[in-house]
Amino acid sequence: MAEASTDKFSAGEQGLGYMYQARLALLQLLQLPEDTAVFLEKDDDLDFVGGQGGKSLGSLKHKAIGDRLTDLSTDFWKSVNIWLARYKRDGRAASNLRFFLFTTGTVSSGSFLARLLPDQPAAAGDTTTLNELADNALAGSTSKLIAPIAIAFAELSESEKQDFLERILIFDGSPRIGDIPALIRDKHMRSIRREHRAFVFERLEGWWTDAVIKQLTGAKPEGIFGYEVSDKLSNFSEEYKADNLPITFRGKVPTDEIDTDADPRLFVAQLREIGISSNRIRSAILDYYRAFEQRSAWARENLLMLGEVEEYEDRLTNEWGRYKDVAFEKLTDDSAEEALREAGATLYRWAEFETGKIESLRIRARVTESYVLRGSFHILADATPEPKVYWHPRFLDRLGDVLGVAS
């Protein structure tokens, strides 16, 4: 619940509730057996289906700080109303249902609801059954909201009432929405370096949010399994190892429209000089954008060692220089422009398609994403005042003219 708002028409409470559902579901899947699947907004706020087919329905209540549950709290009885319908639908005592109430509030010590907390047996000498306690509480209610729920509960036999109530667990003092990220980082990311946990959680929650949206929209209606969360967490954590770096710009595009004909940047002008097609220039612009943004993200997250990018670029320029000598070997001062452009195109084709096969040209051993390497060549080709790599054999001689046209 959004405690700050007093506007009865405010959507804040409902919005916070949906976000709380997603975050608490993620936390629970990390704590439950990996063969557990979760569904949101199906039979209840959360449905947990175990590997053996048992189902637990979870109602969530994000309450104001200090909120307490008493015998006649509407939060409890509204959840009971949902659970009763499912219990009757699935065969009553023959059903395989359990019912969970997750609330950030706490159960009052004098309430019979305390008997529904985990590991809370009846006090020694107390022979009152759960169904008797519930009946006594309902008998004292004057609430119009609770009245039809009491009628639905009374339709159960005494043994069914007891069976139904014994299926309920209340998890009071559940974590608040803002506390869940720290709980996940501290309890479920112990194998990840502390300085990387916030970034790993951000990526995990991004994937999780997408998975939840796909389930709710029907794009992927099946349950989300605990092992899927474990696998994703493992994959993300692997990217933060010493021989790897996270890849987060795959498929991303710049916000500004790409115009291959009007783009004034030096690396684009270089490609025009050797006759590269508009489609390939567009691919180059995307590689440049993704590599530039990716390297910037690594720097912001302090994932790069001092001088690592410079050393990487030195490796690229050294290898480029070796292949340049091969590609340009048969050229002379009198070579025709067509031969010059063909030699430049050959050199660029090597950089675009062959360098990815050379392990020594990876920034780190396990970083194999092609846009990192290709885009880094374009970054070098865009360097000022003079590019560190070039494709056309006479490009440096023509640099002044090219810059004049670009400006």
C-alpha positions as CSV (number, residue, x, y, z in Angstrom):
1,M,0.0,0.0,0.0
2,A,1.2,3.5,-0.7
3,E,1.0,5.1,2.7
4,A,1.7,8.7,1.6
5,S,-1.5,9.2,-0.4
6,T,-4.9,10.0,1.1
7,D,-6.6,10.5,-2.3
8,K,-9.2,7.8,-2.7
9,F,-8.8,8.0,-6.4
10,S,-5.0,7.7,-6.4
11,A,-3.6,4.9,-8.5
12,G,-0.4,4.8,-6.4
13,E,-1.5,2.0,-4.1
14,Q,-2.5,-0.2,-6.9
15,G,0.7,0.5,-8.8
16,L,2.9,-0.2,-5.8
17,G,1.0,-3.4,-5.3
18,Y,1.8,-4.7,-8.7
19,M,5.5,-3.8,-8.3
20,Y,5.5,-5.5,-4.9
21,Q,4.0,-8.7,-6.5
22,A,6.8,-8.9,-9.0
23,R,9.6,-8.3,-6.5
24,L,8.3,-10.6,-3.8
25,A,7.7,-13.3,-6.4
26,L,11.4,-13.0,-7.4
27,L,12.5,-13.2,-3.8
28,Q,10.3,-16.3,-3.1
29,L,11.5,-18.1,-6.2
30,L,15.1,-17.7,-5.1
31,Q,14.2,-19.3,-1.7
32,L,11.9,-22.1,-3.0
33,P,13.0,-25.3,-4.7
34,E,14.1,-24.7,-8.3
35,D,11.3,-26.8,-9.8
36,T,8.7,-24.3,-8.4
37,A,6.9,-22.2,-11.0
38,V,5.1,-18.9,-10.3
39,F,2.1,-17.3,-11.9
40,L,1.0,-13.7,-11.3
41,E,-2.6,-12.7,-11.2
42,K,-4.1,-16.1,-11.8
43,D,-5.9,-17.7,-8.9
44,D,-4.5,-15.1,-6.5
45,D,-1.8,-12.4,-6.4
46,L,0.8,-15.2,-6.7
47,D,0.4,-18.9,-7.5
48,F,3.3,-21.2,-6.7
49,V,3.2,-24.6,-8.3
50,G,5.6,-27.2,-6.9
51,G,7.3,-29.9,-8.9
52,Q,4.9,-32.5,-7.5
53,G,1.9,-30.4,-8.5
54,G,0.9,-28.9,-5.2
55,K,-0.3,-25.3,-5.5
56,S,0.2,-22.5,-3.0
57,L,-1.9,-19.3,-3.4
58,G,-0.3,-16.1,-2.1
59,S,-2.1,-12.9,-1.2
60,L,0.1,-9.9,-0.7
61,K,-0.5,-6.9,1.6
62,H,2.0,-4.0,1.5
63,K,0.8,-2.0,4.6
64,A,1.7,1.2,6.4
65,I,4.5,0.9,8.9
66,G,3.1,-0.3,12.2
67,D,-0.1,-1.9,10.7
68,R,-1.4,-4.8,12.7
69,L,-3.7,-7.8,11.8
70,T,-6.5,-8.6,14.2
71,D,-9.3,-11.2,14.3
72,L,-11.5,-9.2,11.9
73,S,-8.9,-7.5,9.7
74,T,-10.5,-7.1,6.3
75,D,-7.1,-7.9,4.6
76,F,-7.3,-11.4,6.1
77,W,-10.9,-12.0,5.4
78,K,-10.8,-10.7,1.8
79,S,-8.0,-13.2,1.2
80,V,-10.1,-15.9,2.8
81,N,-12.9,-15.1,0.4
82,I,-10.7,-15.8,-2.6
83,W,-9.3,-19.0,-1.0
84,L,-12.7,-20.3,-0.1
85,A,-13.8,-20.1,-3.7
86,R,-10.7,-22.0,-4.9
87,Y,-11.0,-24.5,-2.0
88,K,-14.6,-25.4,-3.0
89,R,-13.8,-25.4,-6.7
90,D,-10.9,-27.9,-6.3
91,G,-12.7,-30.5,-4.2
92,R,-12.5,-29.0,-0.7
93,A,-10.5,-31.4,1.5
94,A,-9.4,-33.4,-1.5
95,S,-7.7,-30.3,-3.0
96,N,-3.9,-29.9,-3.1
97,L,-4.0,-26.2,-2.2
98,R,-2.2,-24.2,0.5
99,F,-2.8,-20.5,1.2
100,F,-0.2,-17.9,2.1
101,L,-0.8,-14.3,3.3
102,F,2.3,-12.2,2.9
103,T,1.9,-8.9,4.8
104,T,4.4,-6.2,5.9
105,G,2.2,-5.7,8.9
106,T,2.3,-7.9,12.1
107,V,-0.3,-10.1,13.7
108,S,-1.6,-8.8,17.0
109,S,-0.5,-11.1,19.9
110,G,-4.0,-11.5,21.1
111,S,-5.5,-12.5,17.8
112,F,-6.4,-16.1,16.8
113,L,-4.5,-15.3,13.6
114,A,-1.3,-15.9,15.6
115,R,-2.1,-19.6,15.4
116,L,-1.7,-19.3,11.6
117,L,1.9,-18.0,11.8
118,P,4.7,-20.6,10.9
119,D,5.6,-22.9,13.8
120,Q,2.9,-21.5,16.1
121,P,1.1,-24.5,17.8
122,A,-1.7,-23.9,20.2
123,A,-0.6,-23.0,23.7
124,A,-0.3,-25.9,26.2
125,G,-3.7,-26.8,27.6
126,D,-5.6,-24.8,24.9
127,T,-8.0,-27.2,23.3
128,T,-9.9,-24.7,21.2
129,T,-9.8,-25.6,17.5
130,L,-9.0,-23.2,14.7
131,N,-12.5,-23.4,13.3
132,E,-14.0,-22.6,16.7
133,L,-11.7,-19.6,17.0
134,A,-12.7,-18.4,13.5
135,D,-16.4,-18.9,14.2
136,N,-16.1,-17.0,17.5
137,A,-14.4,-14.1,15.7
138,L,-17.0,-14.0,12.9
139,A,-19.8,-14.1,15.4
140,G,-18.6,-10.7,16.7
141,S,-18.4,-9.0,13.3
142,T,-20.8,-6.3,12.2
143,S,-18.9,-5.6,9.0
144,K,-21.0,-5.7,5.8
145,L,-17.8,-6.7,3.9
146,I,-17.2,-9.7,6.1
147,A,-20.8,-10.9,6.3
148,P,-21.0,-12.7,3.0
149,I,-17.6,-14.2,3.7
150,A,-18.9,-15.6,7.0
151,I,-21.8,-17.2,5.1
152,A,-19.4,-18.8,2.6
153,F,-17.3,-20.1,5.5
154,A,-20.3,-21.5,7.3
155,E,-21.2,-23.6,4.2
156,L,-18.2,-25.8,5.1
157,S,-18.6,-28.7,7.5
158,E,-16.7,-28.5,10.8
159,S,-14.0,-30.8,9.6
160,E,-13.7,-28.8,6.3
161,K,-13.4,-25.6,8.2
162,Q,-10.5,-27.0,10.3
163,D,-8.9,-28.5,7.2
164,F,-9.2,-25.2,5.3
165,L,-7.8,-23.1,8.2
166,E,-4.9,-25.5,8.7
167,R,-3.8,-24.8,5.1
168,I,-3.3,-21.1,5.8
169,L,0.1,-19.6,6.7
170,I,0.5,-15.9,7.5
171,F,4.0,-14.5,6.9
172,D,3.8,-11.3,8.8
173,G,6.7,-8.8,8.8
174,S,7.3,-9.6,5.2
175,P,10.0,-7.4,3.6
176,R,8.9,-4.1,2.2
177,I,9.3,-3.4,-1.5
178,G,12.3,-1.2,-1.0
179,D,14.1,-3.8,1.2
180,I,13.8,-6.7,-1.3
181,P,16.8,-5.7,-3.5
182,A,19.2,-5.6,-0.6
183,L,17.8,-9.0,0.7
184,I,18.4,-10.6,-2.7
185,R,21.9,-9.1,-3.0
186,D,23.0,-10.1,0.5
187,K,21.4,-13.5,0.7
188,H,21.5,-14.8,-2.9
189,M,24.5,-13.1,-4.4
190,R,27.2,-14.1,-1.9
191,S,29.4,-15.6,-4.7
192,I,29.4,-12.3,-6.6
193,R,31.9,-9.6,-5.7
194,R,30.2,-7.0,-3.5
195,E,31.0,-4.1,-5.8
196,H,29.2,-5.9,-8.7
197,R,26.0,-7.0,-6.9
198,A,24.0,-3.9,-7.5
199,F,24.6,-4.1,-11.3
200,V,23.9,-7.9,-11.4
201,F,20.6,-7.3,-9.5
202,E,19.7,-4.5,-11.9
203,R,20.1,-6.8,-14.8
204,L,18.3,-9.7,-13.1
205,E,15.3,-7.5,-12.3
206,G,15.3,-6.2,-15.8
207,W,15.0,-9.7,-17.2
208,W,12.5,-10.6,-14.5
209,T,10.3,-7.6,-15.3
210,D,10.3,-8.6,-19.0
211,A,9.4,-12.2,-18.1
212,V,6.5,-11.0,-15.9
213,I,5.2,-8.7,-18.6
214,K,5.2,-11.5,-21.1
215,Q,3.3,-13.8,-18.7
216,L,0.7,-11.1,-17.9
217,T,0.2,-10.2,-21.6
218,G,-0.1,-13.8,-22.7
219,A,3.1,-13.7,-24.8
220,K,4.6,-16.4,-22.6
221,P,1.7,-17.6,-20.3
222,E,3.4,-20.5,-18.8
223,G,4.9,-20.3,-15.3
224,I,8.3,-18.8,-14.6
225,F,10.5,-21.5,-12.9
226,G,13.0,-21.1,-10.1
227,Y,15.7,-22.7,-12.2
228,E,15.2,-20.0,-14.9
229,V,16.0,-17.4,-12.2
230,S,19.0,-19.4,-11.1
231,D,20.3,-19.8,-14.7
232,K,19.9,-16.1,-15.4
233,L,21.6,-15.1,-12.2
234,S,24.5,-17.5,-12.9
235,N,24.8,-16.1,-16.5
236,F,24.8,-12.5,-15.3
237,S,27.3,-13.2,-12.6
238,E,29.7,-15.0,-15.1
239,E,29.9,-11.7,-17.0
240,Y,31.5,-10.0,-14.0
241,K,34.4,-12.5,-13.7
242,A,38.0,-11.4,-14.3
243,D,38.0,-12.8,-17.9
244,N,34.7,-11.4,-18.9
245,L,32.6,-8.2,-19.1
246,P,28.8,-7.7,-19.2
247,I,27.2,-7.3,-22.6
248,T,24.2,-4.9,-22.3
249,F,23.8,-3.1,-25.6
250,R,23.1,-6.1,-27.9
251,G,20.3,-5.0,-30.3
252,K,20.2,-1.4,-28.9
253,V,19.8,1.5,-31.4
254,P,20.6,5.2,-31.0
255,T,17.6,7.5,-30.3
256,D,18.5,9.7,-33.3
257,E,17.6,8.4,-36.8
258,I,20.5,6.9,-38.7
259,D,21.3,8.9,-41.9
260,T,24.1,7.2,-43.7
261,D,24.4,9.9,-46.4
262,A,24.5,12.9,-44.1
263,D,26.4,11.5,-41.1
264,P,29.5,13.8,-40.8
265,R,31.6,11.6,-38.6
266,L,35.1,10.6,-39.7
267,F,34.6,6.8,-39.5
268,V,31.6,7.1,-41.8
269,A,33.5,9.3,-44.2
270,Q,36.2,6.6,-44.3
271,L,33.7,4.0,-45.4
272,R,32.3,6.2,-48.1
273,E,35.9,6.6,-49.5
274,I,36.1,2.9,-50.2
275,G,32.7,2.6,-51.6
276,I,30.9,0.7,-48.8
277,S,27.2,0.3,-49.4
278,S,24.6,2.3,-47.4
279,N,23.4,-0.9,-45.6
280,R,26.9,-1.8,-44.4
281,I,27.5,1.8,-43.3
282,R,24.3,1.6,-41.2
283,S,25.7,-1.6,-39.6
284,A,28.9,0.2,-38.9
285,I,27.1,3.1,-37.2
286,L,25.2,0.6,-35.0
287,D,28.5,-1.2,-34.1
288,Y,30.1,2.1,-33.3
289,Y,27.1,3.2,-31.1
290,R,26.9,-0.1,-29.2
291,A,30.7,-0.3,-28.6
292,F,30.9,3.3,-27.5
293,E,28.0,3.0,-25.1
294,Q,29.1,-0.4,-23.9
295,R,32.6,0.9,-23.1
296,S,31.1,3.9,-21.4
297,A,28.9,1.6,-19.2
298,W,31.9,-0.5,-18.2
299,A,33.8,2.6,-17.2
300,R,30.8,3.9,-15.1
301,E,30.6,0.6,-13.3
302,N,34.4,0.6,-12.7
303,L,34.7,-2.7,-14.4
304,L,37.8,-1.8,-16.4
305,M,41.4,-1.9,-15.2
306,L,43.6,1.2,-15.5
307,G,44.9,1.4,-19.0
308,E,42.9,-1.6,-20.2
309,V,41.1,0.1,-23.1
310,E,44.3,1.8,-24.2
311,E,46.1,-1.6,-24.2
312,Y,43.2,-3.2,-26.1
313,E,43.3,-0.5,-28.8
314,D,47.0,-0.9,-29.1
315,R,46.4,-4.6,-29.9
316,L,43.8,-3.7,-32.5
317,T,46.0,-1.1,-34.2
318,N,49.0,-3.4,-34.2
319,E,47.1,-6.2,-35.9
320,W,45.5,-3.8,-38.3
321,G,48.9,-2.5,-39.2
322,R,50.1,-6.0,-40.0
323,Y,47.1,-6.8,-42.3
324,K,47.3,-3.3,-43.8
325,D,50.8,-4.1,-45.0
326,V,49.5,-7.3,-46.7
327,A,46.4,-5.6,-48.2
328,F,48.4,-2.7,-49.6
329,E,51.6,-4.6,-50.5
330,K,51.1,-4.5,-54.3
331,L,50.0,-0.9,-54.5
332,T,52.3,1.7,-56.0
333,D,52.3,5.5,-56.2
334,D,50.7,5.1,-59.6
335,S,47.9,2.7,-58.6
336,A,44.5,3.7,-60.0
337,E,41.8,4.8,-57.6
338,E,39.8,1.6,-58.3
339,A,42.8,-0.5,-57.1
340,L,43.2,1.8,-54.0
341,R,39.5,1.4,-53.1
342,E,39.6,-2.3,-53.6
343,A,42.6,-2.7,-51.3
344,G,40.8,-0.5,-48.7
345,A,37.7,-2.6,-49.0
346,T,39.7,-5.8,-48.6
347,L,41.3,-4.3,-45.4
348,Y,37.9,-3.3,-44.1
349,R,36.4,-6.7,-44.9
350,W,39.1,-8.3,-42.8
351,A,38.3,-6.0,-39.9
352,E,34.6,-6.6,-40.2
353,F,34.5,-10.4,-40.7
354,E,37.9,-12.0,-39.9
355,T,39.1,-10.3,-36.7
356,G,36.4,-11.9,-34.6
357,K,38.1,-15.3,-35.2
358,I,41.3,-14.0,-33.5
359,E,41.2,-14.6,-29.8
360,S,44.0,-12.2,-29.0
361,L,41.8,-9.3,-30.3
362,R,39.2,-9.7,-27.6
363,I,39.2,-7.1,-24.9
364,R,38.9,-10.0,-22.4
365,A,39.1,-13.7,-23.2
366,R,35.3,-14.4,-22.9
367,V,34.0,-11.2,-24.5
368,T,33.0,-12.5,-27.9
369,E,30.3,-10.0,-28.8
370,S,31.0,-8.9,-32.3
371,Y,29.9,-5.2,-31.9
372,V,32.6,-4.7,-29.3
373,L,35.4,-5.5,-31.7
374,R,33.9,-4.0,-34.8
375,G,32.8,-0.9,-33.0
376,S,36.2,-0.5,-31.5
377,F,37.8,-0.4,-34.9
378,H,35.3,2.4,-35.9
379,I,36.2,4.3,-32.7
380,L,39.8,4.1,-33.7
381,A,38.9,5.2,-37.3
382,D,37.1,8.2,-35.8
383,A,40.0,9.4,-33.6
384,T,41.1,13.0,-34.0
385,P,43.1,14.9,-35.0
386,E,44.1,11.8,-37.0
387,P,42.5,8.4,-37.2
388,K,44.4,5.5,-35.6
389,V,43.2,3.1,-38.3
390,Y,42.1,3.9,-41.9
391,W,40.9,1.9,-44.8
392,H,41.7,3.8,-48.0
393,P,45.5,3.8,-48.7
394,R,45.5,7.5,-49.4
395,F,43.0,8.5,-46.7
396,L,45.6,10.4,-44.5
397,D,46.7,12.4,-47.5
398,R,43.1,13.3,-48.2
399,L,42.1,14.0,-44.6
400,G,42.0,17.7,-44.9
401,D,39.7,17.5,-47.8
402,V,37.4,15.0,-46.1
403,L,37.2,17.1,-42.9
404,G,36.4,20.1,-45.0
405,V,33.5,18.4,-46.7
406,A,32.3,17.0,-43.3
407,S,32.3,20.5,-41.7
